[in-house]
Amino acid sequence: MSSNSLFQVDLNGILKVLSDSLYSSYQVFIRELLQNSVDAINARKHLGDAFTPAVTVNFMQSGDVRTIFVEDNGVGLTWTEVDEFLSRIGSSSKSGRQDRESFIGQFGIGLLSCFMISDEVIVISKSAKKQEAVKWIGNIDGTYQKMQLEEEIPVGTSVYLRVKDSIKLDENLLESLLGRYGTYLNVPIRFFVNDQEKNNFQRDFPWRVSADEVISAGRSAFKEEFHQYIPLKDRSGKTTGVAYIIPRPTHTVANNSHAIYIKNMFITDHCTTILPEWAFFVKAIINSENISPTASREEIYKNQVLEDVREELGDCIKQFLIQLSETDPTFLHHIIGIHGTALKSLALNDAVFFRFISKWFSFPTSEGILTLEEIKQQTKTILYVPDLDEFKQLLPVARGNGQLIVNTGYIYDTEIFNRLNELDKTAIYQAIDVEFFGNILKDLPLEEVDRYRERLKQLQYHLDYFNCELEMKEFSPDSLPMIFYMSQKSLIERDVKTIQQESDDLWSGITDAVFSFEQAYHSKLFLNRNNPTIQKLLNQPTSSSDELFMETMYINSMLLGHYPLNKKEMDIMNNNMEQLLNKIL
């Protein structure tokens, strides 16, 4: 045995779902009403009626009683349509229309949002297709009444809401909401307070007006002192807008929010998905007819259409920068100076853009900040140092020996030079470290090598404990006594050995199985033959102070090179300081 029954709907429960889960705030009710009014006006236009579109919003207050009237002269509702579209939750007056693409709304729950601010919703409507006028009264308990009106009223729809005492809504907030949702709807929206007109909202998007309007709108929307913007348009022409260049440095992980309108209706000013991730140096205002809103119409729907729009808007930003190199290179330099990191990120993900933009990038070098073109004017063999600490260590040596080196220790710079090595055949790009630089420093004459061979062996003895190899070179400046080098692999070896020494047999065995090291020395110490202190050390006979001196010099060279000290080295440093104090005292 079976039977069919209708669902029993708890309207209060549905409203709680709307307010707690679907909508972020009761304030969206005015958006839903404006949306319905504009859609009704568009529907009447499709009928071919000659009329002047209008929407009025009247805020009436008498004592503590607040009432909102929203009226439009759109297509209106017939007696049958009132039953179909107002009395059935989830039904939409637009769902069956062939021209629905011209409508903003896609979900038949807009009017239901009014119950978030009012226990009673009154709708009076006259259809452009019928003569009779209809009055519908919906109540928070789920009941409703419908009646036919005898009096003559104009074509259109009026909605009456008495605001609940618990809702914080005054004329100023309502006016602000009308400005947010209604400014660009292409329909005049007149705002009244107690029947006195207070404001009229109808403007075109700023990029359709003038450059001054664009800048003014951006500054107002984002509270930033913008000076330049990038026009945006996808290939279909259905998504347009502007991207404002942020006039201050931005972080690579910045997730800028953009203001989004769909079919002229404000959706959100917290959208982070409309532009590519690399475009974190701009903020945008965008209106689209082809992307879709989510059910709440407070975010945009993520689908292939959005992916295509995002890529095409990103292309607009790239093309603007390319054009800027021809029309205003000074300003392009200014943008790169502020947003170089963002543009390097973009270049590494776009080969065509990389070929164009790379020559405009600037890098710190031993000769100051230079562009790639300026570097290539000085040398065709470009030496770059990927590690910032090693660059600092090599800087005085490079300057003293007239050798240009480039610091690529900052984010993306090493990747930029690695890519240049693949693509640019007009120069040689060589990544170097302290060891490489040590190899190209001047070797001692053979007689000097023979002269100091035994002395160097004596000094080397005191560095074997640290697995450090001693080498003698000649380099400038003379004031620099030494350069220390330890490879990244050696640093890992040190860490692993420290773990092995401080761990149990099981963990020590695991690290032995994972890591294997064959080299006898894991670091190098280059002594400068031209330094007076080193000369004195080499020319004096073996002394009991050799160990103290070499250990101190080794640790000082590590600190100068910004290398971390392990426990063994820290203990030796403290012990040597204690010995020096004992000798002094």
DRENTORLO-173620 format. One line per 8 residues: for each residue x, y, z of C-alpha. Coordinates in pm, 1 decimal, padded with zeros to 6 digits. Layout:
X/Y/Z | ...
This chain:
00000.0/00000.0/00000.0 | 00136.7/00342.4/-00088.5 | 00024.2/00704.5/-00087.7 | 00152.0/01038.9/-00214.8 | 00185.5/01341.4/00015.0 | 00328.9/01691.5/-00005.9 | 00631.1/01794.7/00197.0 | 00547.2/02005.2/00499.4
00767.6/02315.5/00480.9 | 00879.4/02500.6/00794.6 | 00936.9/02851.5/00655.4 | 01118.8/02965.2/00969.0 | 01356.9/02672.6/00928.1 | 01420.2/02760.0/00565.5 | 01487.5/03120.9/00659.5 | 01741.8/03005.9/00916.4
01918.5/02807.2/00642.7 | 01914.1/03116.6/00421.9 | 02055.6/03345.9/00686.3 | 02304.9/03101.9/00840.6 | 02429.1/02916.8/00533.3 | 02336.4/03078.7/00203.0 | 02352.8/03453.0/00259.6 | 02623.0/03627.0/00457.9
02383.8/03895.8/00582.7 | 02020.1/04001.0/00584.4 | 02134.7/04308.3/00388.2 | 02123.5/04110.8/00063.1 | 01745.3/04146.9/00058.6 | 01779.2/04481.8/-00120.9 | 02001.9/04322.2/-00383.8 | 01736.4/04055.7/-00447.0
01461.3/04316.0/-00479.4 | 01664.3/04537.3/-00713.3 | 01756.4/04232.9/-00917.3 | 01392.6/04129.8/-00953.3 | 01295.8/04484.8/-01051.5 | 01564.6/04513.8/-01320.5 | 01480.4/04170.0/-01457.2 | 01112.8/04264.5/-01472.0
01201.1/04581.8/-01662.9 | 01412.0/04381.1/-01909.2 | 01123.3/04135.8/-01954.7 | 00887.3/04422.7/-02039.7 | 01139.6/04555.3/-02293.4 | 01130.1/04217.6/-02467.3 | 00753.7/04258.1/-02506.9 | 00823.1/04569.8/-02713.2
00644.8/04807.9/-02475.7 | 00735.7/05175.5/-02497.5 | 00804.4/05298.7/-02141.9 | 01070.7/05474.8/-01936.3 | 01227.9/05224.7/-01693.3 | 01218.6/05331.0/-01328.1 | 01276.0/05184.8/-00982.8 | 01193.9/05371.4/-00662.6
01281.6/05281.7/-00304.7 | 01104.6/05465.3/-00025.2 | 01211.1/05437.7/00340.1 | 00925.7/05540.2/00567.9 | 00969.9/05585.9/00941.1 | 00711.3/05685.6/01197.2 | 00833.4/05646.5/01552.7 | 00979.6/05298.8/01580.5
00789.3/05170.2/01276.7 | 01004.8/05134.3/00963.4 | 00859.8/05038.2/00626.7 | 01038.1/04989.6/00295.2 | 00859.6/05023.8/-00041.4 | 01031.6/04901.1/-00359.2 | 00847.8/04975.3/-00683.7 | 00927.2/04914.2/-01049.0
00744.8/04952.9/-01379.6 | 00855.6/04618.3/-01516.1 | 00649.5/04342.8/-01674.9 | 00446.6/04264.0/-01359.3 | 00269.0/03941.7/-01263.6 | -00064.1/03796.5/-01368.6 | -00306.2/03620.2/-01131.4 | -00171.7/03281.4/-01241.7
00193.4/03388.3/-01219.6 | 00146.7/03506.3/-00860.7 | 00045.5/03152.6/-00764.2 | 00324.9/03001.7/-00968.1 | 00611.3/03227.3/-00870.8 | 00534.2/03377.2/-00529.4 | 00356.8/03089.7/-00356.7 | 00594.3/02812.3/-00455.9
00929.0/02821.1/-00278.6 | 01213.1/02766.8/-00523.5 | 01017.6/02858.5/-00835.7 | 01157.5/03128.7/-01062.2 | 00969.1/03370.1/-01280.8 | 01262.1/03360.6/-01522.2 | 01310.8/02985.4/-01554.7 | 01088.7/02934.6/-01856.4
01188.7/03235.9/-02058.8 | 01395.5/03205.7/-02372.5 | 01565.5/03538.1/-02307.7 | 01686.9/03451.3/-01957.3 | 02047.5/03544.3/-02047.7 | 01944.1/03908.2/-02014.4 | 01840.9/03852.4/-01653.9 | 02060.8/03884.9/-01348.3
01888.6/03628.1/-01127.1 | 01893.9/03253.8/-01177.6 | 01744.1/03125.7/-00853.2 | 01381.8/03156.5/-00746.7 | 01439.7/03238.9/-00382.9 | 01505.6/03613.5/-00407.2 | 01177.2/03728.5/-00258.7 | 01214.0/03474.6/00021.5
01516.8/03669.5/00148.3 | 01278.7/03951.9/00242.9 | 01150.2/03738.7/00530.4 | 01489.8/03783.0/00694.6 | 01393.8/04144.4/00771.0 | 01014.7/04130.9/00775.4 | 00750.1/03894.0/00910.2 | 00514.4/03993.2/00629.1
00578.9/04056.8/00259.7 | 00314.8/04239.8/00056.7 | 00335.9/04236.1/-00323.4 | 00103.3/04438.6/-00549.4 | 00147.1/04380.0/-00921.1 | -00012.9/04450.7/-01255.5 | 00102.4/04260.7/-01561.7 | 00172.1/04426.9/-01894.0
-00007.6/04128.3/-02047.1 | -00331.9/04145.5/-01841.5 | -00562.6/04415.3/-01709.0 | -00625.9/04291.0/-01355.4 | -00409.1/04390.9/-01059.4 | -00315.2/04136.7/-00793.8 | -00228.0/04167.8/-00425.6 | -00032.6/03890.8/-00250.2
00044.5/03879.1/00123.2 | 00298.2/03626.3/00248.0 | 00347.6/03554.4/00616.5 | 00643.2/03420.8/00813.0 | 00434.7/03121.1/00928.2 | 00411.8/02995.4/00569.7 | 00056.2/03111.4/00495.9 | -00037.2/03355.6/00223.3
-00338.3/03541.4/00082.9 | -00411.0/03647.2/-00273.7 | -00675.1/03886.7/-00398.5 | -00768.5/04073.4/-00714.0 | -00772.9/04453.7/-00693.5 | -01043.0/04656.9/-00858.0 | -00863.2/04992.3/-00858.0 | -00654.5/05102.3/-01153.1
-00276.3/05089.2/-01094.2 | 00012.5/05126.7/-01338.0 | 00195.2/04829.2/-01485.2 | 00468.6/04704.5/-01254.9 | 00528.8/04559.4/-00910.8 | 00545.6/04706.0/-00560.2 | 00688.5/04527.5/-00257.0 | 00611.4/04644.5/00098.2
00817.4/04536.4/00397.8 | 00776.9/04631.5/00762.0 | 01120.1/04596.0/00917.6 | 01149.4/04376.7/01227.3 | 01245.5/04555.5/01549.0 | 01550.8/04328.8/01580.0 | 01694.9/04437.1/01243.3 | 01941.8/04724.4/01246.4
01847.0/04917.6/00934.5 | 01814.1/05292.6/00898.5 | 01794.7/05529.0/00602.1 | 02171.5/05575.8/00586.9 | 02245.5/05203.6/00571.8 | 01973.3/05151.3/00312.5 | 02113.5/05433.1/00100.3 | 02460.6/05277.5/00124.1
02325.0/04939.3/00015.7 | 02144.5/05094.9/-00278.6 | 02470.5/05258.6/-00384.5 | 02656.0/04927.7/-00360.2 | 02404.0/04716.7/-00549.0 | 02225.7/04965.1/-00770.5 | 02476.9/05216.7/-00904.3 | 02561.7/05038.3/-01231.3
02231.4/04864.9/-01309.6 | 02154.6/05096.0/-01606.1 | 01816.8/05170.7/-01456.8 | 01745.8/05491.6/-01261.4 | 01694.8/05403.5/-00894.7 | 01542.8/05686.8/-00698.9 | 01573.4/05681.0/-00321.5 | 01313.8/05852.5/-00101.1
01295.0/05903.8/00272.2 | 00941.7/05968.0/00394.9 | 00839.5/06052.7/00036.3 | 01120.5/06309.9/-00001.6 | 01372.6/06225.5/-00273.8 | 01723.4/06195.0/-00128.9 | 01935.4/06033.2/-00399.5 | 01932.9/05895.6/-00752.7
02154.7/05603.5/-00844.2 | 02245.6/05553.4/-01206.8 | 02598.0/05563.7/-01342.3 | 02794.0/05389.0/-01610.9 | 03103.6/05187.9/-01530.5 | 03399.7/05426.1/-01504.5 | 03597.7/05270.4/-01792.1 | 03309.4/05368.1/-02022.0
03328.1/05730.8/-01908.5 | 03679.5/05875.3/-01873.0 | 04029.3/05809.0/-01737.5 | 03961.9/06044.6/-01448.1 | 03649.9/05848.0/-01356.9 | 03849.2/05523.1/-01362.3 | 04114.2/05655.5/-01122.8 | 03853.4/05811.2/-00894.9
03650.3/05489.0/-00881.1 | 03958.1/05282.1/-00798.7 | 04069.3/05511.4/-00519.9 | 03719.5/05509.1/-00373.7 | 03676.8/05132.0/-00400.1 | 04016.3/05022.7/-00265.4 | 04135.4/05323.6/-00062.4 | 04464.5/05332.2/-00259.1
04628.8/05627.8/-00434.7 | 04628.7/05468.1/-00779.6 | 04790.3/05655.8/-01069.4 | 04779.6/05400.3/-01350.4 | 04542.4/05127.7/-01463.9 | 04525.7/04850.9/-01722.3 | 04211.9/04807.9/-01940.6 | 04072.7/04453.8/-01924.9
03855.8/04269.4/-02177.3 | 03816.2/03901.1/-02258.0 | 03798.4/03777.6/-02617.6 | 03418.9/03762.5/-02617.5 | 03391.4/04121.7/-02496.9 | 03146.1/04006.6/-02230.8 | 03389.4/04061.1/-01945.4 | 03539.3/04408.8/-01912.2
03701.5/04616.5/-01643.5 | 04021.7/04775.1/-01520.0 | 04318.4/04653.4/-01317.0 | 04482.2/04916.9/-01099.2 | 04858.9/04897.9/-01050.8 | 04921.0/04905.8/-00675.5 | 05154.3/05201.2/-00601.1 | 05356.7/05016.4/-00336.2
05553.0/04691.7/-00315.1 | 05339.3/04381.7/-00264.8 | 05435.4/04043.7/-00126.5 | 05448.5/03737.1/-00350.3 | 05188.6/03564.1/-00133.7 | 04953.0/03859.7/-00143.3 | 04603.6/03745.5/-00235.5 | 04441.8/04062.5/-00357.4
04064.9/04096.2/-00354.6 | 03884.7/04227.2/-00661.4 | 03540.5/04384.4/-00701.3 | 03313.7/04177.5/-00925.9 | 02986.5/04269.4/-01095.0 | 02779.9/04021.9/-01293.3 | 02543.8/04177.4/-01545.6 | 02596.1/04513.2/-01371.5
02493.2/04377.8/-01030.1 | 02752.4/04392.2/-00752.0 | 02851.6/04042.1/-00637.4 | 03158.6/04073.4/-00415.8 | 03463.6/04284.7/-00344.0 | 03652.5/03983.9/-00202.6 | 03706.0/03780.6/-00519.2 | 04055.7/03628.3/-00547.7
04005.5/03398.2/-00848.5 | 03924.5/03633.0/-01138.4 | 04292.5/03710.8/-01218.6 | 04598.3/03481.0/-01233.2 | 04793.9/03429.0/-00910.5 | 05096.6/03611.3/-01052.5 | 04890.6/03931.2/-01087.6 | 04926.3/04015.3/-00718.0
05046.2/04367.7/-00805.2 | 04701.9/04484.6/-00926.7 | 04349.6/04524.5/-00794.2 | 04057.8/04508.0/-01035.6 | 03697.7/04615.2/-01087.3 | 03528.6/04382.0/-01336.8 | 03182.8/04342.9/-01487.0 | 03098.8/04017.1/-01661.8
02810.0/03873.8/-01856.7 | 02957.2/03526.3/-01906.1 | 03085.2/03417.7/-01563.8 | 02825.3/03282.2/-01321.6 | 02748.2/03354.5/-00955.9 | 02712.2/03089.0/-00689.0 | 02372.6/03017.0/-00534.9 | 02414.5/03298.6/-00282.7
02527.0/03538.7/-00560.2 | 02804.8/03653.1/-00327.7 | 03088.4/03464.5/-00502.0 | 03165.5/03353.5/-00857.1 | 03130.3/02998.7/-00978.2 | 03455.0/02814.8/-01058.0 | 03429.0/02647.0/-01396.2 | 03598.4/02640.8/-01737.2
03444.4/02974.7/-01833.0 | 03615.1/03136.6/-01534.6 | 03944.4/02966.7/-01625.3 | 03925.3/03106.8/-01979.2 | 03833.9/03455.3/-01858.4 | 04119.4/03455.2/-01606.1 | 04373.6/03360.0/-01872.7 | 04245.9/03623.1/-02117.0
04247.3/03900.2/-01857.5 | 04601.6/03795.6/-01766.2 | 04696.4/03837.9/-02133.0 | 04564.1/04195.3/-02116.0 | 04808.9/04272.3/-01833.7 | 05100.5/04120.3/-02026.2 | 05018.4/04309.5/-02344.4 | 04988.1/04635.6/-02153.0
05341.6/04596.2/-02016.7 | 05478.8/04507.6/-02360.9 | 05312.6/04815.5/-02510.0 | 05443.2/05026.4/-02221.9 | 05802.7/04935.3/-02316.7 | 05745.1/05116.3/-02645.8 | 05531.9/05409.6/-02532.2 | 05662.9/05485.6/-02181.9
05977.5/05287.5/-02087.1 | 06042.0/05517.1/-01790.8 | 05713.1/05416.6/-01635.4 | 05782.0/05050.1/-01708.8 | 06110.3/05085.2/-01516.1 | 05908.6/05240.4/-01233.3 | 05661.7/04948.3/-01227.6 | 05940.7/04691.0/-01233.6
06116.6/04877.5/-00954.3 | 05806.9/04835.8/-00736.0 | 05675.3/04501.6/-00858.2 | 05983.0/04325.2/-00994.8 | 05916.6/04011.2/-00791.7 | 05566.0/03969.6/-00933.0 | 05684.4/04023.4/-01288.6 | 05968.8/03774.4/-01245.5
05717.0/03519.7/-01125.1 | 05503.8/03588.8/-01432.7 | 05804.1/03570.3/-01668.0 | 05907.8/03228.7/-01538.8 | 05562.9/03095.8/-01629.4 | 05541.5/03250.6/-01975.0 | 05826.2/03200.0/-02223.5 | 05709.0/03469.6/-02465.0
05674.2/03726.2/-02189.7 | 06010.7/03617.4/-02045.5 | 06193.7/03700.7/-02369.5 | 06045.9/04049.1/-02363.3 | 06066.8/04141.5/-01996.3 | 06397.5/03983.5/-01887.2 | 06608.3/04261.5/-02036.9 | 06424.4/04512.8/-01819.7
06497.4/04339.0/-01490.1 | 06761.3/04482.7/-01254.0 | 06989.6/04280.6/-01027.9 | 07233.5/04363.2/-00747.5 | 07591.7/04316.5/-00863.8 | 07942.4/04388.1/-00738.9 | 07914.4/04712.4/-00938.7 | 07576.0/04817.1/-00800.1
07222.5/04766.9/-00933.7 | 07238.5/04693.0/-01306.7 | 06990.7/04579.1/-01570.2 | 07067.6/04266.8/-01769.5 | 07157.1/04481.7/-02069.9 | 07400.3/04687.2/-01861.1 | 07559.9/04368.6/-01726.1 | 07608.0/04233.7/-02079.4
07777.0/04558.2/-02182.8 | 08048.9/04490.7/-01924.2 | 08098.2/04117.4/-01973.9 | 07980.6/03836.3/-02197.2 | 08060.8/03574.8/-01931.5 | 07815.2/03651.1/-01656.6 | 07902.0/03502.0/-01317.9 | 07608.6/03479.9/-01076.7
07606.4/03369.6/-00713.9 | 07282.9/03193.9/-00604.9 | 07359.0/03223.5/-00234.0 | 07325.7/03565.5/-00068.5 | 07580.6/03492.9/00206.5 | 07835.8/03368.4/-00044.2 | 07783.4/03679.7/-00254.1 | 07856.6/03894.3/00051.9
08170.5/03690.2/00116.1 | 08289.1/03722.0/-00243.5 | 08199.7/04088.7/-00285.8 | 08530.1/04242.2/-00163.0 | 08731.3/03985.4/-00361.3 | 08534.1/04051.5/-00680.3 | 08574.4/04426.3/-00646.5 | 08943.6/04395.8/-00559.3
09007.4/04182.1/-00865.8 | 08786.3/04377.0/-01106.9 | 08547.8/04086.6/-01157.4 | 08175.9/04153.4/-01202.9 | 07949.2/03910.7/-01015.5 | 07569.9/03910.3/-00987.9 | 07378.2/03837.6/-00668.8 | 07088.9/03602.7/-00751.0
07018.9/03506.9/-00391.1 | 06678.7/03678.1/-00391.3 | 06352.0/03508.6/-00487.4 | 06325.1/03402.5/-00854.0 | 06662.6/03556.2/-00955.3 | 06852.7/03227.7/-00981.8 | 06565.2/03077.1/-01181.4 | 06576.4/03382.3/-01411.6
06947.7/03331.9/-01481.1 | 06907.7/02958.1/-01525.8 | 06639.6/03029.3/-01786.5 | 06862.2/03290.1/-01952.9 | 07133.9/03027.8/-01979.6 | 06889.9/02818.4/-02184.6 | 06743.6/03093.7/-02401.7 | 07001.9/03373.0/-02441.1
07285.2/03276.0/-02676.4 | 07445.1/03622.4/-02672.8 | 07619.3/03559.7/-02338.7 | 07751.4/03280.8/-02116.1 | 07581.2/03243.6/-01779.5 | 07779.0/03065.5/-01506.7 | 07652.5/02993.1/-01157.0 | 07945.3/03015.7/-00915.1
08025.7/02971.0/-00549.7 | 08322.5/03049.3/-00329.0 | 08503.4/02733.6/-00441.0 | 08467.9/02828.5/-00807.4 | 08592.9/03177.5/-00732.8 | 08884.7/03030.0/-00538.3 | 08983.0/02828.4/-00843.3 | 09006.9/03136.3/-01064.2
09204.7/03340.8/-00811.4 | 09573.4/03383.0/-00876.0 | 09792.4/03084.7/-00787.0 | 10125.6/03136.5/-00614.3 | 10445.7/03113.8/-00821.9 | 10605.8/02770.0/-00805.1 | 10895.0/02894.0/-00591.2 | 10645.5/03038.3/-00342.1
10460.8/02706.7/-00328.3 | 10786.9/02523.9/-00253.5 | 10889.1/02784.2/00000.2 | 10571.2/02749.1/00207.9 | 10493.1/02381.9/00146.0 | 10610.2/02254.5/00484.3 | 10459.5/02547.0/00674.3 | 10123.0/02491.3/00511.4
10138.4/02123.9/00609.6 | 10194.5/02228.4/00970.7 | 09896.8/02463.0/00958.9 | 09683.1/02208.9/00773.8 | 09732.0/01967.8/01062.4 | 09525.3/02193.3/01288.3 | 09238.0/02205.1/01035.4 | 09213.5/01829.8/00973.8
09001.4/01805.8/01287.1 | 08740.8/02019.1/01105.6 | 08775.9/01834.4/00771.4 | 08884.5/02166.8/00621.9 | 09138.6/02190.0/00337.5 | 09385.3/02479.0/00336.4 | 09484.2/02651.5/00009.6 | 09708.6/02949.3/-00061.2
09605.1/03212.0/-00319.0 | 09682.0/03571.2/-00410.2 | 09386.4/03810.7/-00432.3 | 09274.7/04160.7/-00362.6 | 09202.7/04340.9/-00143.7 | 09510.7/04275.3/00066.7 | 09312.7/04355.9/00381.2 | 09107.9/04036.5/00337.8
09305.8/03752.7/00501.7 | 09092.6/03455.9/00398.2 | 08779.3/03318.4/00234.3 | 08590.8/03018.4/00367.8 | 08380.3/02779.6/00156.8 | 08146.7/02494.9/00244.4 | 07914.6/02341.6/-00014.2 | 07546.0/02276.9/00046.2
07618.2/01904.7/00033.7 | 07878.5/01947.9/00306.3 | 07633.1/02137.7/00523.6 | 07390.3/01846.3/00490.7 | 07671.5/01605.1/00580.9 | 07745.8/01803.0/00896.5 | 07379.6/01794.7/00998.0 | 07351.7/01420.7/00933.9
07665.9/01344.0/01132.8 | 07535.6/01555.4/01419.9 | 07211.4/01355.0/01414.2 | 07405.7/01028.6/01408.9 | 07615.8/01131.3/01707.0 | 07314.3/01237.3/01909.8 | 07078.7/00951.3/01810.7 | 07041.9/00585.2/01898.6
07180.2/00301.6/01686.1 | 06855.5/00251.4/01492.5 | 06830.8/00611.6/01370.6 | 07205.5/00624.4/01308.8 | 07175.9/00314.7/01088.9 | 06886.1/00466.7/00894.6 | 07084.7/00782.7/00817.0 | 07383.0/00568.7/00710.9
07157.2/00387.2/00465.7 | 07011.5/00708.1/00323.3 | 07324.2/00926.3/00310.6 | 07673.7/00836.9/00196.5 | 07967.3/01078.9/00185.9 | 08299.8/01006.9/00021.4 | 08489.6/01335.9/00024.2 | 08779.4/01372.0/00266.7
08731.7/01744.5/00314.4 | 08396.9/01916.3/00342.5 | 08523.5/02276.9/00342.8 | 08807.6/02495.4/00216.4 | 08992.2/02789.2/00363.5 | 09168.4/03010.6/00107.4 | 09454.0/03213.7/00260.9 | 09550.3/03541.9/00098.5
09926.1/03550.6/00036.5 | 09908.4/03930.8/00007.2 | 09762.8/03987.8/00353.5 | 10021.3/04110.2/00612.1 | 09884.3/03888.3/00889.3 | 09899.9/03579.3/00669.3 | 10254.5/03665.4/00559.7 | 10357.8/03691.0/00922.7
10196.2/03355.2/00998.0 | 10370.3/03185.4/00706.7 | 10712.7/03326.5/00786.7 | 10718.4/03246.2/01156.8 | 10840.6/02905.0/01280.2 | 10610.9/02646.6/01428.2 | 10462.5/02772.7/01750.8 | 10243.1/02646.7/02031.9
10005.4/02924.0/01929.6 | 09948.3/02776.6/01582.2 | 09656.3/02563.4/01695.2 | 09484.5/02851.9/01872.4 | 09541.1/03082.8/01575.3 | 09421.9/02837.6/01308.7 | 09113.3/02735.3/01505.2 | 09024.5/03098.0/01568.0
09082.8/03188.0/01205.0 | 08871.1/02892.4/01088.5 | 08577.0/02987.1/01310.7 | 08604.7/03359.0/01226.0 | 08603.3/03275.3/00855.4 | 08286.7/03067.9/00902.3 | 08117.2/03355.1/01082.1 | 08225.9/03602.3/00812.1
08077.5/03368.6/00552.8 | 07750.8/03339.8/00751.6 | 07792.2/02963.3/00797.7 | 07629.3/02804.9/01105.9 | 07855.4/02668.0/01380.3 | 07790.2/02321.9/01517.2 | 07832.7/02228.4/01882.5 | 08193.9/02120.3/01836.9
08288.4/02452.3/01679.8 | 08098.9/02650.3/01941.2 | 08282.3/02465.9/02217.3 | 08621.1/02535.5/02056.2 | 08535.9/02903.6/02009.1 | 08441.1/02937.4/02376.3 | 08750.5/02746.4/02488.2 | 08981.7/02963.1/02275.8
08825.4/03281.5/02410.4 | 08885.4/03152.1/02761.2 | 09252.5/03080.7/02675.2 | 09296.8/03433.9/02540.0 | 09144.9/03581.8/02854.7 | 09374.0/03372.2/03072.7 | 09679.5/03497.6/02883.1 | 09566.0/03858.4/02918.0
09477.1/03829.1/03283.3
